[in-house]
Amino acid sequence: MARPIARWGAALAFGALWWWAVLRLALVPAAGAPEAAVAAGGWGLSLLPVHCVPKTRAGGAMDPRQWGRAWRAGRGERTDRVQGVG
């Protein structure tokens, strides 16, 4: 029970810190590098793919050869066989 509470508390604290930095940058003319670093860092963390799984385990994952077949089909080439087979 303590772990989820600690996680939520940390997320809330970091979120509040990020919003403080963003609002300070937007509203206070004297805001500087520390606020910008916190705001940019928080935004950058949101871009991390933290919920990724390997392609082989991903739901709806395509076989990599299908991309090649689709590419060749768009260029008007034969797509009924894989390159180098048959």
Buried (B, 14 or more C-beta within 10 A) or exposed (E): EEEEEEEEEEEEEBEEBBEEBBEBBEEEEEBEEEBBEBBEBBEEEEEEEEEEEEEEEEEEEEEEEEEBBEEEEEEEEEBEEEEEEE
